[in-house]
Each structure stands twice: as C-alpha cells, then as structure tokens.
Amino acid sequence: MTRSRPTSRRPGGPPGEPRGIAYLYLLPALAVYAAFLLYPIARAAHLSLFEWDGLTPGRWAGLDNYAAIVADEGLRAAFAHALVLIVFYALAPLAIGLTLAAILNHAKVRGLAFFRTVVFLPQVVAMVVVAVAWRRVYAPDGTLNDLLGALGLDALTRGWLGDHAFALPAVGVVGTWFETGLVTVLLLAGMSRIPVELYEAARLDGAGAVREFFAVTLPSVRGEIAVALTLTVIAALRTFDLVYVTTRGGPGDSTAVPSYEVYHRAFELGQVGSAAAVGVTLTAVIFAISFGINRFADRGVS
C-alpha cells in the first residue's frame, strides 16, 4: 500500500498545500495589477517631486508641488468643489435611492424589472453624451429656461452654466441624475434579500412604515449603502469629462475640480510635476474616504 506524502503546513493551520503555493497562484494577477496600476501611481509620485514641463529636463523640486496645493487658492478651491460634488453625486442619490427602493420594495410594484432597467439607463450612456445633452438643457435658450418661461417664472431664467453661483450646483444636479439609478438598483437588490419574517415581527411589535424602515430595512442594507457610497464618492472626486464638456472649469474657476486641474496643468500649462502632485493627492483623498466608508460599514456589521 502506497503512503500519501504528508504536506508541510504549520500546526493548526488550514489543510492543503503550504501557504506559499497560494501566493504563486496570485502572482500573475498581482503582476498585471502592479504593471497597470501600482507602477503608474509610483511613477506619478516620482514625477510630482520635479518641476517639469514634459519636454525639457526636469528640476528637482522636492515637496514644493505639494506645498503649492496648500498655498494655491485655486487648487484649494478645486478640492473644495470636489467635496461639494460629493453631496450631489453621493448623498443626494443615496437619499433618493433609499426612498425609491423602500417604496418600490414595500409596494411590490408591477413591472419592477422594467423600472430597474429604466432608472439604470444613464449608467450605460457615455458621460460625454450626457454632458452634451445637459449642456443643451442648461443653455440660455435651452429646455430648462423654456420650461420656467412656460410656468411664468421668467425671473428665474439664466445662463446656468455661465453663472458663478449656479454653475457648480448645475453640474452637480447632472451627477445626481446620473448616479441615482445605480444607487436605487443596488439598494433594491439588497432589500429584496431581507427576510419577510423581520417585517412581520416589526409589525407585530406595532412598528409603522417609518419605524419599520429605520429598524429593519436600513440596517439590513448597510453593506449595499457602503458599496453605493464608495462608487459614487469616487465618481464625484474623479469627475472630469462632465466638467470638461460643460464648463471647462468656468466661469472663472467656479467649477474647477482636481481631475480637471490635472489635465489643465499637464497639457495646457505644461506643469507636469504640479499636475502629478494634484493627481497623487487626489488618489490619497479617494483612498482615505473609501477606506473610512468601508471601515464604518464593517463596524456596523460586526
């Protein structure tokens, strides 16, 4: 009788091959990940330490490019604008999506699959197409002003994308429209998996619709909320094409965001080192916010 050769593994560890074998299986994917993500990030971090126009030899600048982000009022404003867009891209769609998903899940509306398809449609349309369409809506002779005029609200009409006070909220509303469908579909999927027994128990305890939502529905979709917030916050912070097509950062710098500043500085001003510093800083901000969202979700689940 042939004896099977025992595998070397640490006492009390999982059965199977040594753990080092698992890393060999992961190595091809890790190599691709490193080549197309980690190396570009490291290269951008390296470039951010130089004053370079992309053509002539660069000059060592150390952390001066990062110090400029703090000192430059325009760059500070760009990051502030990105944080404002989080309200429109993430928080507003989350509030609307929670309301719609709760109503639809509770009412068991017929044709729910069709509704999910309709609200998700903006996600399959290229953002450039969305931006061109909404630019026409916001034009001085566009759909929005025509509607306000038809309602007798001519005093409210304006060139929305050319107004310093309204340009950024106008861009943000497009983000709300674009992201609401994704959030709603994610939350509907999560709510559909909530056991009916939980709702029945809540009703037996005398819970109404609002209390039922906060006691049963909301805690049960915490994971889906974390996913939705992560995706929408990232979309808000890295938005570029919408701003580029609709306003080019204007009027003035009222809609400038970090992603647009990376393009503007690298390809229009020839400040590649500064652009790289903005990009690296934006990456760090995105990572920190995403990490915080997921830590909060994990803490709630545990």
C-alpha positions as CSV (number, residue, x, y, z in Angstrom):
1,M,0.0,0.0,0.0
2,T,1.4,3.4,-1.0
3,R,1.5,6.0,1.7
4,S,0.5,9.5,0.9
5,R,3.2,12.1,1.5
6,P,2.2,14.5,4.2
7,T,2.1,18.1,3.3
8,S,4.2,20.6,5.2
9,R,2.0,23.1,6.9
10,R,2.0,25.0,10.2
11,P,0.3,23.3,13.1
12,G,-3.3,24.2,13.4
13,G,-3.3,25.8,10.0
14,P,-5.7,25.1,7.1
15,P,-5.4,21.9,5.2
16,G,-3.8,21.7,1.8
17,E,-0.5,22.9,0.3
18,P,1.8,25.4,2.1
19,R,0.6,28.9,2.1
20,G,3.5,29.9,-0.3
21,I,1.8,28.0,-3.1
22,A,-1.3,30.2,-2.8
23,Y,0.9,33.3,-3.5
24,L,2.2,31.6,-6.6
25,Y,-1.3,31.3,-7.9
26,L,-1.9,35.0,-7.2
27,L,1.4,36.1,-8.8
28,P,0.1,36.5,-12.4
29,A,-2.9,38.7,-11.3
30,L,-0.6,40.7,-9.0
31,A,1.9,41.3,-11.8
32,V,-0.8,42.7,-14.1
33,Y,-2.1,44.8,-11.2
34,A,1.4,46.1,-10.4
35,A,2.2,46.9,-14.1
36,F,-1.0,48.8,-14.9
37,L,-1.9,50.4,-11.5
38,L,0.9,50.4,-8.9
39,Y,3.7,51.3,-11.3
40,P,1.8,54.3,-12.8
41,I,1.0,55.6,-9.3
42,A,4.6,55.2,-8.3
43,R,5.7,56.9,-11.5
44,A,3.3,59.8,-10.9
45,A,4.6,60.2,-7.3
46,H,8.1,60.3,-8.7
47,L,7.2,63.0,-11.3
48,S,5.5,65.0,-8.6
49,L,8.8,65.7,-7.0
50,F,10.1,67.5,-10.1
51,E,9.4,70.8,-11.8
52,W,9.0,69.5,-15.3
53,D,7.2,70.8,-18.5
54,G,7.2,67.4,-20.2
55,L,9.9,68.2,-22.7
56,T,13.0,69.7,-21.2
57,P,15.0,68.1,-18.4
58,G,13.2,68.3,-15.1
59,R,14.5,70.2,-12.0
60,W,14.2,68.6,-8.5
61,A,11.5,70.4,-6.5
62,G,11.1,68.0,-3.6
63,L,7.7,68.6,-1.9
64,D,7.3,72.1,-3.3
65,N,4.5,70.9,-5.6
66,Y,2.6,69.5,-2.7
67,A,3.1,72.7,-0.7
68,A,1.7,74.6,-3.6
69,I,-1.5,72.6,-3.3
70,V,-2.0,74.0,0.2
71,A,-0.8,77.5,-0.7
72,D,-2.5,77.9,-4.1
73,E,-6.1,79.3,-3.5
74,G,-7.2,77.9,-6.9
75,L,-6.1,74.4,-6.1
76,R,-7.7,74.5,-2.7
77,A,-10.9,75.7,-4.3
78,A,-10.8,72.8,-6.8
79,F,-10.6,70.3,-3.9
80,A,-13.4,72.1,-2.1
81,H,-15.6,71.9,-5.3
82,A,-15.0,68.2,-5.4
83,L,-16.2,67.8,-1.8
84,V,-19.3,69.8,-2.8
85,L,-19.9,67.4,-5.7
86,I,-20.0,64.6,-3.2
87,V,-23.2,66.0,-1.9
88,F,-24.7,65.8,-5.4
89,Y,-23.1,62.6,-6.6
90,A,-23.3,60.5,-3.4
91,L,-25.5,61.9,-0.6
92,A,-28.4,63.1,-2.7
93,P,-28.6,59.9,-4.8
94,L,-28.4,57.9,-1.6
95,A,-31.3,59.7,-0.1
96,I,-33.4,59.5,-3.3
97,G,-32.4,55.9,-3.9
98,L,-33.3,54.8,-0.4
99,T,-36.7,56.4,-0.7
100,L,-37.5,55.0,-4.1
101,A,-36.2,51.5,-3.3
102,A,-38.1,51.3,0.0
103,I,-41.3,52.4,-1.6
104,L,-40.9,50.0,-4.6
105,N,-39.9,47.1,-2.3
106,H,-42.7,47.7,0.1
107,A,-45.4,48.3,-2.6
108,K,-44.3,45.4,-4.8
109,V,-44.9,47.4,-8.0
110,R,-45.7,45.5,-11.1
111,G,-43.0,45.8,-13.8
112,L,-40.2,46.2,-11.3
113,A,-37.7,44.7,-13.7
114,F,-38.6,47.3,-16.3
115,F,-38.3,50.1,-13.8
116,R,-34.9,48.9,-12.8
117,T,-33.8,49.0,-16.4
118,V,-35.1,52.5,-17.0
119,V,-33.5,54.0,-13.9
120,F,-30.2,52.3,-14.7
121,L,-30.1,53.6,-18.3
122,P,-28.0,56.7,-17.5
123,Q,-25.2,54.3,-16.4
124,V,-24.9,52.8,-19.9
125,V,-24.7,56.2,-21.7
126,A,-21.3,57.7,-22.1
127,M,-20.7,60.7,-19.8
128,V,-19.7,62.8,-22.8
129,V,-23.1,62.2,-24.4
130,V,-24.8,63.1,-21.1
131,A,-22.8,66.3,-20.8
132,V,-23.6,67.4,-24.3
133,A,-27.3,66.8,-23.7
134,W,-27.4,68.6,-20.3
135,R,-25.4,71.5,-21.8
136,R,-28.3,72.0,-24.1
137,V,-30.8,71.8,-21.3
138,Y,-28.9,74.5,-19.4
139,A,-28.4,76.8,-22.4
140,P,-29.9,80.3,-22.2
141,D,-32.4,79.2,-24.9
142,G,-32.5,75.6,-23.6
143,T,-35.1,73.3,-22.2
144,L,-34.9,74.4,-18.6
145,N,-35.4,78.1,-19.3
146,D,-38.2,77.3,-21.8
147,L,-39.9,75.3,-19.0
148,L,-39.5,78.1,-16.5
149,G,-40.9,80.6,-19.0
150,A,-43.9,78.4,-19.7
151,L,-44.6,78.3,-16.0
152,G,-44.4,82.1,-15.7
153,L,-41.1,82.0,-13.9
154,D,-39.1,84.2,-16.3
155,A,-37.3,85.9,-13.4
156,L,-35.6,82.6,-12.6
157,T,-34.2,82.0,-16.1
158,R,-30.5,82.5,-16.6
159,G,-27.4,81.0,-18.3
160,W,-27.0,78.3,-15.7
161,L,-23.5,77.1,-16.7
162,G,-22.3,80.7,-17.1
163,D,-23.5,81.9,-13.7
164,H,-20.8,81.9,-10.9
165,A,-23.3,81.0,-8.2
166,F,-25.2,78.3,-10.1
167,A,-22.6,76.6,-12.4
168,L,-21.3,74.1,-9.8
169,P,-24.8,73.1,-8.5
170,A,-25.9,72.7,-12.1
171,V,-23.1,70.3,-12.8
172,G,-23.9,68.5,-9.5
173,V,-27.5,68.0,-10.5
174,V,-26.3,66.1,-13.6
175,G,-24.3,63.9,-11.3
176,T,-27.4,63.3,-9.1
177,W,-29.4,62.3,-12.1
178,F,-26.7,60.0,-13.4
179,E,-26.0,58.2,-10.1
180,T,-29.5,57.8,-8.7
181,G,-30.3,54.9,-10.9
182,L,-27.2,52.9,-9.9
183,V,-27.9,53.5,-6.2
184,T,-31.5,52.6,-6.5
185,V,-30.8,49.3,-8.2
186,L,-28.1,48.4,-5.7
187,L,-30.5,49.1,-2.7
188,L,-33.4,47.3,-4.4
189,A,-31.2,44.2,-4.7
190,G,-30.3,44.4,-1.1
191,M,-33.8,45.0,0.1
192,S,-35.1,42.0,-1.9
193,R,-32.9,39.7,0.2
194,I,-34.4,40.9,3.6
195,P,-36.4,38.0,5.2
196,V,-40.1,38.8,5.3
197,E,-40.2,37.5,8.9
198,L,-38.3,40.5,10.0
199,Y,-41.0,42.8,8.7
200,E,-43.7,40.6,10.2
201,A,-42.0,40.7,13.6
202,A,-41.7,44.5,13.4
203,R,-45.4,44.8,12.6
204,L,-46.3,42.6,15.5
205,D,-44.4,45.0,17.7
206,G,-46.6,47.8,16.4
207,A,-44.0,49.4,14.1
208,G,-45.3,51.7,11.4
209,A,-43.8,52.2,7.9
210,V,-41.2,54.8,9.1
211,R,-40.1,52.8,12.1
212,E,-40.0,49.6,10.1
213,F,-37.7,51.3,7.6
214,F,-35.2,52.5,10.3
215,A,-35.4,49.3,12.4
216,V,-35.3,46.7,9.7
217,T,-34.6,48.0,6.2
218,L,-31.8,50.4,6.8
219,P,-29.6,48.1,9.0
220,S,-30.1,45.3,6.5
221,V,-28.8,47.2,3.6
222,R,-25.7,48.7,5.3
223,G,-23.4,46.7,3.0
224,E,-25.2,48.0,-0.1
225,I,-25.1,51.5,1.2
226,A,-21.3,51.2,1.7
227,V,-20.9,50.0,-1.9
228,A,-23.1,52.7,-3.3
229,L,-21.3,55.4,-1.3
230,T,-17.9,54.1,-2.3
231,L,-18.8,54.1,-6.0
232,T,-20.5,57.5,-6.0
233,V,-17.9,59.3,-3.9
234,I,-15.1,58.0,-6.2
235,A,-17.2,59.2,-9.2
236,A,-17.6,62.7,-7.6
237,L,-13.9,63.1,-6.8
238,R,-12.6,62.0,-10.1
239,T,-15.2,63.6,-12.4
240,F,-13.5,65.2,-15.4
241,D,-15.5,64.6,-18.6
242,L,-18.6,66.3,-17.4
243,V,-16.8,69.4,-16.3
244,Y,-14.6,69.5,-19.4
245,V,-17.6,69.3,-21.8
246,T,-20.0,71.6,-19.9
247,T,-17.9,74.4,-18.4
248,R,-14.1,73.8,-18.9
249,G,-13.8,74.7,-15.2
250,G,-15.6,78.1,-15.6
251,P,-16.9,80.6,-15.3
252,G,-13.6,81.7,-13.9
253,D,-12.6,78.7,-11.7
254,S,-16.0,78.2,-10.1
255,T,-16.3,74.6,-11.4
256,A,-12.7,73.6,-11.5
257,V,-12.1,70.2,-9.9
258,P,-8.8,68.3,-9.2
259,S,-9.2,66.0,-12.2
260,Y,-9.7,68.9,-14.5
261,E,-6.7,70.7,-12.9
262,V,-4.5,67.7,-13.6
263,Y,-5.4,68.0,-17.3
264,H,-5.2,71.8,-17.4
265,R,-1.8,71.9,-15.7
266,A,-0.2,69.0,-17.6
267,F,-1.5,69.6,-21.1
268,E,-2.3,73.3,-21.2
269,L,0.2,75.0,-18.8
270,G,3.0,72.4,-19.2
271,Q,3.3,72.0,-15.4
272,V,3.6,68.2,-15.4
273,G,5.1,68.0,-11.9
274,S,2.3,70.1,-10.4
275,A,-0.3,68.0,-12.2
276,A,1.2,64.8,-10.9
277,A,1.2,66.2,-7.3
278,V,-2.5,67.0,-7.7
279,G,-3.2,63.5,-9.1
280,V,-1.3,61.8,-6.2
281,T,-3.1,64.0,-3.6
282,L,-6.5,63.2,-5.2
283,T,-5.7,59.5,-5.1
284,A,-4.8,59.7,-1.4
285,V,-8.0,61.6,-0.7
286,I,-10.1,59.0,-2.6
287,F,-8.4,56.1,-0.8
288,A,-8.9,57.7,2.6
289,I,-12.6,58.4,2.1
290,S,-13.2,55.0,0.6
291,F,-11.3,53.3,3.5
292,G,-13.4,55.3,6.0
293,I,-16.7,54.3,4.4
294,N,-15.8,50.6,4.4
295,R,-14.5,50.7,8.0
296,F,-17.7,52.3,9.1
297,A,-19.7,49.6,7.3
298,D,-17.6,46.8,8.7
299,R,-18.0,48.2,12.2
300,G,-21.8,48.3,11.8
301,V,-21.9,44.7,10.5
302,S,-19.8,43.4,13.4
